[in-house]
Amino acid sequence: MKEIEKKTDLFDKISHLIEQARRKVAATINREMVVLYWNIGKTIKKEIIKSDRAD
């Protein structure tokens, strides 16, 4: 019976590590997407201002 408990404990530890890594990856991706969209907006704004000045 202890053999099964050890395997279950090992599985739980590994599952926890995987879940932590997934959360970190998701947080990093979300952060980078926010920066990307902010930079896209900034670039569009600059182009519009440049275009308005040219008119």
CHARMM internal coordinates of N, CA and C (Angstrom, degrees):
IC EDIT
DIST 1 N 1 CA 1.4520
DIST 1 CA 1 C 1.5235
ANGL 1 N 1 CA 1 C 111.23
DIST 1 C 2 N 1.3202
ANGL 1 CA 1 C 2 N 117.78
DIHE 1 N 1 CA 1 C 2 N -37.05
DIST 2 N 2 CA 1.4630
ANGL 1 C 2 N 2 CA 120.56
DIHE 1 CA 1 C 2 N 2 CA 179.30
DIST 2 CA 2 C 1.5219
ANGL 2 N 2 CA 2 C 111.40
DIHE 1 C 2 N 2 CA 2 C -64.20
DIST 2 C 3 N 1.3141
ANGL 2 CA 2 C 3 N 116.43
DIHE 2 N 2 CA 2 C 3 N -31.07
DIST 3 N 3 CA 1.4648
ANGL 2 C 3 N 3 CA 121.44
DIHE 2 CA 2 C 3 N 3 CA 177.86
DIST 3 CA 3 C 1.5310
ANGL 3 N 3 CA 3 C 110.05
DIHE 2 C 3 N 3 CA 3 C -60.03
DIST 3 C 4 N 1.3173
ANGL 3 CA 3 C 4 N 116.32
DIHE 3 N 3 CA 3 C 4 N -44.29
DIST 4 N 4 CA 1.4653
ANGL 3 C 4 N 4 CA 121.22
DIHE 3 CA 3 C 4 N 4 CA 179.80
DIST 4 CA 4 C 1.5264
ANGL 4 N 4 CA 4 C 110.07
DIHE 3 C 4 N 4 CA 4 C -66.08
DIST 4 C 5 N 1.3279
ANGL 4 CA 4 C 5 N 117.46
DIHE 4 N 4 CA 4 C 5 N -41.11
DIST 5 N 5 CA 1.4646
ANGL 4 C 5 N 5 CA 121.44
DIHE 4 CA 4 C 5 N 5 CA 179.19
DIST 5 CA 5 C 1.5304
ANGL 5 N 5 CA 5 C 110.79
DIHE 4 C 5 N 5 CA 5 C -63.07
DIST 5 C 6 N 1.3197
ANGL 5 CA 5 C 6 N 116.95
DIHE 5 N 5 CA 5 C 6 N -40.09
DIST 6 N 6 CA 1.4623
ANGL 5 C 6 N 6 CA 120.71
DIHE 5 CA 5 C 6 N 6 CA 178.48
DIST 6 CA 6 C 1.5291
ANGL 6 N 6 CA 6 C 110.99
DIHE 5 C 6 N 6 CA 6 C -63.59
DIST 6 C 7 N 1.3394
ANGL 6 CA 6 C 7 N 115.49
DIHE 6 N 6 CA 6 C 7 N -43.52
DIST 7 N 7 CA 1.4603
ANGL 6 C 7 N 7 CA 119.34
DIHE 6 CA 6 C 7 N 7 CA 179.93
DIST 7 CA 7 C 1.5314
ANGL 7 N 7 CA 7 C 110.80
DIHE 6 C 7 N 7 CA 7 C -66.21
DIST 7 C 8 N 1.3189
ANGL 7 CA 7 C 8 N 116.46
DIHE 7 N 7 CA 7 C 8 N -39.48
DIST 8 N 8 CA 1.4593
ANGL 7 C 8 N 8 CA 120.45
DIHE 7 CA 7 C 8 N 8 CA 178.80
DIST 8 CA 8 C 1.5196
ANGL 8 N 8 CA 8 C 110.02
DIHE 7 C 8 N 8 CA 8 C -65.18
DIST 8 C 9 N 1.3259
ANGL 8 CA 8 C 9 N 117.18
DIHE 8 N 8 CA 8 C 9 N -42.36
DIST 9 N 9 CA 1.4620
ANGL 8 C 9 N 9 CA 121.74
DIHE 8 CA 8 C 9 N 9 CA 178.81
DIST 9 CA 9 C 1.5306
ANGL 9 N 9 CA 9 C 110.43
DIHE 8 C 9 N 9 CA 9 C -62.57
DIST 9 C 10 N 1.3234
ANGL 9 CA 9 C 10 N 117.13
DIHE 9 N 9 CA 9 C 10 N -43.54
DIST 10 N 10 CA 1.4638
ANGL 9 C 10 N 10 CA 121.88
DIHE 9 CA 9 C 10 N 10 CA 177.71
DIST 10 CA 10 C 1.5270
ANGL 10 N 10 CA 10 C 110.37
DIHE 9 C 10 N 10 CA 10 C -61.83
DIST 10 C 11 N 1.3185
ANGL 10 CA 10 C 11 N 116.40
DIHE 10 N 10 CA 10 C 11 N -45.21
DIST 11 N 11 CA 1.4661
ANGL 10 C 11 N 11 CA 121.06
DIHE 10 CA 10 C 11 N 11 CA 178.94
DIST 11 CA 11 C 1.5301
ANGL 11 N 11 CA 11 C 110.55
DIHE 10 C 11 N 11 CA 11 C -60.30
DIST 11 C 12 N 1.3321
ANGL 11 CA 11 C 12 N 116.45
DIHE 11 N 11 CA 11 C 12 N -43.80
DIST 12 N 12 CA 1.4703
ANGL 11 C 12 N 12 CA 120.91
DIHE 11 CA 11 C 12 N 12 CA 179.24
DIST 12 CA 12 C 1.5248
ANGL 12 N 12 CA 12 C 111.66
DIHE 11 C 12 N 12 CA 12 C -62.32
DIST 12 C 13 N 1.3118
ANGL 12 CA 12 C 13 N 116.94
DIHE 12 N 12 CA 12 C 13 N -41.11
DIST 13 N 13 CA 1.4691
ANGL 12 C 13 N 13 CA 120.97
DIHE 12 CA 12 C 13 N 13 CA 178.75
DIST 13 CA 13 C 1.5276
ANGL 13 N 13 CA 13 C 111.05
DIHE 12 C 13 N 13 CA 13 C -63.83
DIST 13 C 14 N 1.3242
ANGL 13 CA 13 C 14 N 115.91
DIHE 13 N 13 CA 13 C 14 N -45.05
DIST 14 N 14 CA 1.4599
ANGL 13 C 14 N 14 CA 120.47
DIHE 13 CA 13 C 14 N 14 CA -179.82
DIST 14 CA 14 C 1.5256
ANGL 14 N 14 CA 14 C 110.24
DIHE 13 C 14 N 14 CA 14 C -66.32
DIST 14 C 15 N 1.3164
ANGL 14 CA 14 C 15 N 117.19
DIHE 14 N 14 CA 14 C 15 N -41.86
DIST 15 N 15 CA 1.4666
ANGL 14 C 15 N 15 CA 121.20
DIHE 14 CA 14 C 15 N 15 CA 177.79
DIST 15 CA 15 C 1.5218
ANGL 15 N 15 CA 15 C 110.96
DIHE 14 C 15 N 15 CA 15 C -60.22
DIST 15 C 16 N 1.3128
ANGL 15 CA 15 C 16 N 116.49
DIHE 15 N 15 CA 15 C 16 N -40.95
DIST 16 N 16 CA 1.4629
ANGL 15 C 16 N 16 CA 121.57
DIHE 15 CA 15 C 16 N 16 CA 178.74
DIST 16 CA 16 C 1.5319
ANGL 16 N 16 CA 16 C 110.63
DIHE 15 C 16 N 16 CA 16 C -63.78
DIST 16 C 17 N 1.3132
ANGL 16 CA 16 C 17 N 117.46
DIHE 16 N 16 CA 16 C 17 N -43.08
DIST 17 N 17 CA 1.4634
ANGL 16 C 17 N 17 CA 121.09
DIHE 16 CA 16 C 17 N 17 CA 178.36
DIST 17 CA 17 C 1.5283
ANGL 17 N 17 CA 17 C 111.36
DIHE 16 C 17 N 17 CA 17 C -61.84
DIST 17 C 18 N 1.3075
ANGL 17 CA 17 C 18 N 116.29
DIHE 17 N 17 CA 17 C 18 N -42.59
DIST 18 N 18 CA 1.4658
ANGL 17 C 18 N 18 CA 120.68
DIHE 17 CA 17 C 18 N 18 CA 178.92
DIST 18 CA 18 C 1.5199
ANGL 18 N 18 CA 18 C 110.29
DIHE 17 C 18 N 18 CA 18 C -63.97
DIST 18 C 19 N 1.3237
ANGL 18 CA 18 C 19 N 117.16
DIHE 18 N 18 CA 18 C 19 N -44.30
DIST 19 N 19 CA 1.4628
ANGL 18 C 19 N 19 CA 121.01
DIHE 18 CA 18 C 19 N 19 CA -179.67
DIST 19 CA 19 C 1.5275
ANGL 19 N 19 CA 19 C 111.27
DIHE 18 C 19 N 19 CA 19 C -63.65
DIST 19 C 20 N 1.3203
ANGL 19 CA 19 C 20 N 117.60
DIHE 19 N 19 CA 19 C 20 N -39.89
DIST 20 N 20 CA 1.4674
ANGL 19 C 20 N 20 CA 121.28
DIHE 19 CA 19 C 20 N 20 CA 176.35
DIST 20 CA 20 C 1.5265
ANGL 20 N 20 CA 20 C 110.66
DIHE 19 C 20 N 20 CA 20 C -60.72
DIST 20 C 21 N 1.3134
ANGL 20 CA 20 C 21 N 116.45
DIHE 20 N 20 CA 20 C 21 N -45.00
DIST 21 N 21 CA 1.4617
ANGL 20 C 21 N 21 CA 121.08
DIHE 20 CA 20 C 21 N 21 CA -179.86
DIST 21 CA 21 C 1.5231
ANGL 21 N 21 CA 21 C 110.61
DIHE 20 C 21 N 21 CA 21 C -63.47
DIST 21 C 22 N 1.3108
ANGL 21 CA 21 C 22 N 117.48
DIHE 21 N 21 CA 21 C 22 N -41.40
DIST 22 N 22 CA 1.4685
ANGL 21 C 22 N 22 CA 120.91
DIHE 21 CA 21 C 22 N 22 CA 178.68
DIST 22 CA 22 C 1.5190
ANGL 22 N 22 CA 22 C 110.97
DIHE 21 C 22 N 22 CA 22 C -61.66
DIST 22 C 23 N 1.3181
ANGL 22 CA 22 C 23 N 116.51
DIHE 22 N 22 CA 22 C 23 N -42.37
DIST 23 N 23 CA 1.4725
ANGL 22 C 23 N 23 CA 119.99
DIHE 22 CA 22 C 23 N 23 CA 179.68
DIST 23 CA 23 C 1.5263
ANGL 23 N 23 CA 23 C 110.95
DIHE 22 C 23 N 23 CA 23 C -64.96
DIST 23 C 24 N 1.3271
ANGL 23 CA 23 C 24 N 116.43
DIHE 23 N 23 CA 23 C 24 N -40.74
DIST 24 N 24 CA 1.4672
ANGL 23 C 24 N 24 CA 119.75
DIHE 23 CA 23 C 24 N 24 CA 178.27
DIST 24 CA 24 C 1.5291
ANGL 24 N 24 CA 24 C 110.81
DIHE 23 C 24 N 24 CA 24 C -62.82
DIST 24 C 25 N 1.3199
ANGL 24 CA 24 C 25 N 115.78
DIHE 24 N 24 CA 24 C 25 N -43.55
DIST 25 N 25 CA 1.4644
ANGL 24 C 25 N 25 CA 120.53
DIHE 24 CA 24 C 25 N 25 CA 179.64
DIST 25 CA 25 C 1.5209
ANGL 25 N 25 CA 25 C 109.81
DIHE 24 C 25 N 25 CA 25 C -62.02
DIST 25 C 26 N 1.3232
ANGL 25 CA 25 C 26 N 117.40
DIHE 25 N 25 CA 25 C 26 N -45.94
DIST 26 N 26 CA 1.4675
ANGL 25 C 26 N 26 CA 120.99
DIHE 25 CA 25 C 26 N 26 CA -179.61
DIST 26 CA 26 C 1.5268
ANGL 26 N 26 CA 26 C 110.87
DIHE 25 C 26 N 26 CA 26 C -61.54
DIST 26 C 27 N 1.3281
ANGL 26 CA 26 C 27 N 117.34
DIHE 26 N 26 CA 26 C 27 N -42.76
DIST 27 N 27 CA 1.4644
ANGL 26 C 27 N 27 CA 121.08
DIHE 26 CA 26 C 27 N 27 CA 179.53
DIST 27 CA 27 C 1.5264
ANGL 27 N 27 CA 27 C 110.94
DIHE 26 C 27 N 27 CA 27 C -64.01
DIST 27 C 28 N 1.3121
ANGL 27 CA 27 C 28 N 116.66
DIHE 27 N 27 CA 27 C 28 N -42.18
DIST 28 N 28 CA 1.4656
ANGL 27 C 28 N 28 CA 120.92
DIHE 27 CA 27 C 28 N 28 CA 179.38
DIST 28 CA 28 C 1.5217
ANGL 28 N 28 CA 28 C 110.88
DIHE 27 C 28 N 28 CA 28 C -64.44
DIST 28 C 29 N 1.3054
ANGL 28 CA 28 C 29 N 116.80
DIHE 28 N 28 CA 28 C 29 N -44.44
DIST 29 N 29 CA 1.4664
ANGL 28 C 29 N 29 CA 120.87
DIHE 28 CA 28 C 29 N 29 CA 179.36
DIST 29 CA 29 C 1.5240
ANGL 29 N 29 CA 29 C 110.06
DIHE 28 C 29 N 29 CA 29 C -62.59
DIST 29 C 30 N 1.3293
ANGL 29 CA 29 C 30 N 117.17
DIHE 29 N 29 CA 29 C 30 N -45.08
DIST 30 N 30 CA 1.4631
ANGL 29 C 30 N 30 CA 120.13
DIHE 29 CA 29 C 30 N 30 CA 179.43
DIST 30 CA 30 C 1.5229
ANGL 30 N 30 CA 30 C 111.35
DIHE 29 C 30 N 30 CA 30 C -60.43
DIST 30 C 31 N 1.3171
ANGL 30 CA 30 C 31 N 116.61
DIHE 30 N 30 CA 30 C 31 N -42.64
DIST 31 N 31 CA 1.4651
ANGL 30 C 31 N 31 CA 121.22
DIHE 30 CA 30 C 31 N 31 CA 179.30
DIST 31 CA 31 C 1.5306
ANGL 31 N 31 CA 31 C 110.40
DIHE 30 C 31 N 31 CA 31 C -61.84
DIST 31 C 32 N 1.3080
ANGL 31 CA 31 C 32 N 116.64
DIHE 31 N 31 CA 31 C 32 N -45.53
DIST 32 N 32 CA 1.4627
ANGL 31 C 32 N 32 CA 120.66
DIHE 31 CA 31 C 32 N 32 CA -179.51
DIST 32 CA 32 C 1.5232
ANGL 32 N 32 CA 32 C 111.84
DIHE 31 C 32 N 32 CA 32 C -66.99
DIST 32 C 33 N 1.3235
ANGL 32 CA 32 C 33 N 117.33
DIHE 32 N 32 CA 32 C 33 N -34.58
DIST 33 N 33 CA 1.4674
ANGL 32 C 33 N 33 CA 119.88
DIHE 32 CA 32 C 33 N 33 CA 177.39
DIST 33 CA 33 C 1.5263
ANGL 33 N 33 CA 33 C 110.55
DIHE 32 C 33 N 33 CA 33 C -65.84
DIST 33 C 34 N 1.3189
ANGL 33 CA 33 C 34 N 117.60
DIHE 33 N 33 CA 33 C 34 N -39.45
DIST 34 N 34 CA 1.4647
ANGL 33 C 34 N 34 CA 120.89
DIHE 33 CA 33 C 34 N 34 CA 177.36
DIST 34 CA 34 C 1.5252
ANGL 34 N 34 CA 34 C 109.93
DIHE 33 C 34 N 34 CA 34 C -62.12
DIST 34 C 35 N 1.3239
ANGL 34 CA 34 C 35 N 116.86
DIHE 34 N 34 CA 34 C 35 N -45.23
DIST 35 N 35 CA 1.4681
ANGL 34 C 35 N 35 CA 120.52
DIHE 34 CA 34 C 35 N 35 CA 178.71
DIST 35 CA 35 C 1.5262
ANGL 35 N 35 CA 35 C 110.41
DIHE 34 C 35 N 35 CA 35 C -62.86
DIST 35 C 36 N 1.3159
ANGL 35 CA 35 C 36 N 117.33
DIHE 35 N 35 CA 35 C 36 N -42.25
DIST 36 N 36 CA 1.4642
ANGL 35 C 36 N 36 CA 121.54
DIHE 35 CA 35 C 36 N 36 CA 178.18
DIST 36 CA 36 C 1.5220
ANGL 36 N 36 CA 36 C 111.01
DIHE 35 C 36 N 36 CA 36 C -58.45
DIST 36 C 37 N 1.3310
ANGL 36 CA 36 C 37 N 117.07
DIHE 36 N 36 CA 36 C 37 N -51.18
DIST 37 N 37 CA 1.4612
ANGL 36 C 37 N 37 CA 120.41
DIHE 36 CA 36 C 37 N 37 CA -178.28
DIST 37 CA 37 C 1.5239
ANGL 37 N 37 CA 37 C 111.26
DIHE 36 C 37 N 37 CA 37 C -64.19
DIST 37 C 38 N 1.3222
ANGL 37 CA 37 C 38 N 117.17
DIHE 37 N 37 CA 37 C 38 N -36.96
DIST 38 N 38 CA 1.4629
ANGL 37 C 38 N 38 CA 120.46
DIHE 37 CA 37 C 38 N 38 CA 177.44
DIST 38 CA 38 C 1.5314
ANGL 38 N 38 CA 38 C 109.88
DIHE 37 C 38 N 38 CA 38 C -63.12
DIST 38 C 39 N 1.3247
ANGL 38 CA 38 C 39 N 116.93
DIHE 38 N 38 CA 38 C 39 N -44.41
DIST 39 N 39 CA 1.4700
ANGL 38 C 39 N 39 CA 120.73
DIHE 38 CA 38 C 39 N 39 CA 178.95
DIST 39 CA 39 C 1.5284
ANGL 39 N 39 CA 39 C 112.11
DIHE 38 C 39 N 39 CA 39 C -65.83
DIST 39 C 40 N 1.3241
ANGL 39 CA 39 C 40 N 117.14
DIHE 39 N 39 CA 39 C 40 N -36.08
DIST 40 N 40 CA 1.4584
ANGL 39 C 40 N 40 CA 120.11
DIHE 39 CA 39 C 40 N 40 CA 176.20
DIST 40 CA 40 C 1.5277
ANGL 40 N 40 CA 40 C 109.51
DIHE 39 C 40 N 40 CA 40 C -62.39
DIST 40 C 41 N 1.3181
ANGL 40 CA 40 C 41 N 116.75
DIHE 40 N 40 CA 40 C 41 N -46.90
DIST 41 N 41 CA 1.4606
ANGL 40 C 41 N 41 CA 120.87
DIHE 40 CA 40 C 41 N 41 CA 178.57
DIST 41 CA 41 C 1.5167
ANGL 41 N 41 CA 41 C 112.06
DIHE 40 C 41 N 41 CA 41 C -61.27
DIST 41 C 42 N 1.3158
ANGL 41 CA 41 C 42 N 116.04
DIHE 41 N 41 CA 41 C 42 N -41.60
DIST 42 N 42 CA 1.4696
ANGL 41 C 42 N 42 CA 121.44
DIHE 41 CA 41 C 42 N 42 CA 178.85
DIST 42 CA 42 C 1.5310
ANGL 42 N 42 CA 42 C 110.62
DIHE 41 C 42 N 42 CA 42 C -62.32
DIST 42 C 43 N 1.3237
ANGL 42 CA 42 C 43 N 116.42
DIHE 42 N 42 CA 42 C 43 N -43.19
DIST 43 N 43 CA 1.4638
ANGL 42 C 43 N 43 CA 121.20
DIHE 42 CA 42 C 43 N 43 CA 179.96
DIST 43 CA 43 C 1.5230
ANGL 43 N 43 CA 43 C 110.68
DIHE 42 C 43 N 43 CA 43 C -65.15
DIST 43 C 44 N 1.3157
ANGL 43 CA 43 C 44 N 117.25
DIHE 43 N 43 CA 43 C 44 N -44.33
DIST 44 N 44 CA 1.4648
ANGL 43 C 44 N 44 CA 120.93
DIHE 43 CA 43 C 44 N 44 CA 178.61
DIST 44 CA 44 C 1.5274
ANGL 44 N 44 CA 44 C 109.74
DIHE 43 C 44 N 44 CA 44 C -61.85
DIST 44 C 45 N 1.3217
ANGL 44 CA 44 C 45 N 117.12
DIHE 44 N 44 CA 44 C 45 N -44.88
DIST 45 N 45 CA 1.4634
ANGL 44 C 45 N 45 CA 121.29
DIHE 44 CA 44 C 45 N 45 CA 179.92
DIST 45 CA 45 C 1.5300
ANGL 45 N 45 CA 45 C 110.98
DIHE 44 C 45 N 45 CA 45 C -58.73
DIST 45 C 46 N 1.3388
ANGL 45 CA 45 C 46 N 116.88
DIHE 45 N 45 CA 45 C 46 N -45.01
DIST 46 N 46 CA 1.4650
ANGL 45 C 46 N 46 CA 120.73
DIHE 45 CA 45 C 46 N 46 CA 179.24
DIST 46 CA 46 C 1.5181
ANGL 46 N 46 CA 46 C 111.07
DIHE 45 C 46 N 46 CA 46 C -60.56
DIST 46 C 47 N 1.3234
ANGL 46 CA 46 C 47 N 117.12
DIHE 46 N 46 CA 46 C 47 N -43.40
DIST 47 N 47 CA 1.4684
ANGL 46 C 47 N 47 CA 121.42
DIHE 46 CA 46 C 47 N 47 CA 179.95
DIST 47 CA 47 C 1.5233
ANGL 47 N 47 CA 47 C 111.52
DIHE 46 C 47 N 47 CA 47 C -64.42
DIST 47 C 48 N 1.3276
ANGL 47 CA 47 C 48 N 116.63
DIHE 47 N 47 CA 47 C 48 N -39.97
DIST 48 N 48 CA 1.4659
ANGL 47 C 48 N 48 CA 120.23
DIHE 47 CA 47 C 48 N 48 CA 178.71
DIST 48 CA 48 C 1.5269
ANGL 48 N 48 CA 48 C 110.17
DIHE 47 C 48 N 48 CA 48 C -65.92
DIST 48 C 49 N 1.3201
ANGL 48 CA 48 C 49 N 117.61
DIHE 48 N 48 CA 48 C 49 N -44.26
DIST 49 N 49 CA 1.4603
ANGL 48 C 49 N 49 CA 121.11
DIHE 48 CA 48 C 49 N 49 CA 178.59
DIST 49 CA 49 C 1.5254
ANGL 49 N 49 CA 49 C 109.88
DIHE 48 C 49 N 49 CA 49 C -62.57
DIST 49 C 50 N 1.3357
ANGL 49 CA 49 C 50 N 116.90
DIHE 49 N 49 CA 49 C 50 N -42.93
DIST 50 N 50 CA 1.4550
ANGL 49 C 50 N 50 CA 121.56
DIHE 49 CA 49 C 50 N 50 CA 178.32
DIST 50 CA 50 C 1.5237
ANGL 50 N 50 CA 50 C 110.25
DIHE 49 C 50 N 50 CA 50 C -60.71
DIST 50 C 51 N 1.3261
ANGL 50 CA 50 C 51 N 116.80
DIHE 50 N 50 CA 50 C 51 N -42.19
DIST 51 N 51 CA 1.4499
ANGL 50 C 51 N 51 CA 122.25
DIHE 50 CA 50 C 51 N 51 CA -179.16
DIST 51 CA 51 C 1.5309
ANGL 51 N 51 CA 51 C 110.92
DIHE 50 C 51 N 51 CA 51 C -67.97
DIST 51 C 52 N 1.3180
ANGL 51 CA 51 C 52 N 117.63
DIHE 51 N 51 CA 51 C 52 N -40.76
DIST 52 N 52 CA 1.4663
ANGL 51 C 52 N 52 CA 121.25
DIHE 51 CA 51 C 52 N 52 CA 178.33
DIST 52 CA 52 C 1.5068
ANGL 52 N 52 CA 52 C 111.99
DIHE 51 C 52 N 52 CA 52 C -63.41
DIST 52 C 53 N 1.3074
ANGL 52 CA 52 C 53 N 117.47
DIHE 52 N 52 CA 52 C 53 N -36.68
DIST 53 N 53 CA 1.4586
ANGL 52 C 53 N 53 CA 121.80
DIHE 52 CA 52 C 53 N 53 CA -179.76
DIST 53 CA 53 C 1.5402
ANGL 53 N 53 CA 53 C 111.03
DIHE 52 C 53 N 53 CA 53 C -71.16
DIST 53 C 54 N 1.3228
ANGL 53 CA 53 C 54 N 115.02
DIHE 53 N 53 CA 53 C 54 N -30.05
DIST 54 N 54 CA 1.4631
ANGL 53 C 54 N 54 CA 119.41
DIHE 53 CA 53 C 54 N 54 CA -178.73
DIST 54 CA 54 C 1.5193
ANGL 54 N 54 CA 54 C 111.61
DIHE 53 C 54 N 54 CA 54 C -73.71
DIST 54 C 55 N 1.3513
ANGL 54 CA 54 C 55 N 116.14
DIHE 54 N 54 CA 54 C 55 N -25.18
DIST 55 N 55 CA 1.4733
ANGL 54 C 55 N 55 CA 119.92
DIHE 54 CA 54 C 55 N 55 CA -178.50
DIST 55 CA 55 C 1.4753
ANGL 55 N 55 CA 55 C 113.53
DIHE 54 C 55 N 55 CA 55 C -74.09
END
COOR INIT
IC SEED 1 N 1 CA 1 C
IC BUILD
